């Protein structure tokens, strides 16, 4: 988004970048944390190439940022307020916050997800839930 845009163009540009449902899903899946592409593939059940295309658009629009750690690239919201916009629009159109949650289970094997899975499994075992 360039500074030469009018305020109305800047708003339209942001809303256009959110116009594809898959981009909304990606933003919700990222949430307030950080995820890798393999995590998004696993959670959303979409092809890696397609998700990467959508991530490129979101990165170009400066909605997300990325960092590389070895062979893995992790994405996070550069503008976390976009998540609030999605929730607000959902409320306007009658979508409950619960229905916005991504229900897919991540089978991601990246180092970050593997550590998180071990933490969750350990916590469940400690509470007698496995």
Buried (B, 14 or more C-beta within 10 A) or exposed (E): BEEEEEEEEEEEEBEEBBEEEBBBBBBBBBBEEBBBBBBBBBBBEBEEEEBEEBBEBBBEBEBBBBEEEEEBBBBBBBBEEBBEBBBEEBEEEEEEEEEBEBEBEBEBEBEBBEEBBEEEEEEEEEEEEE
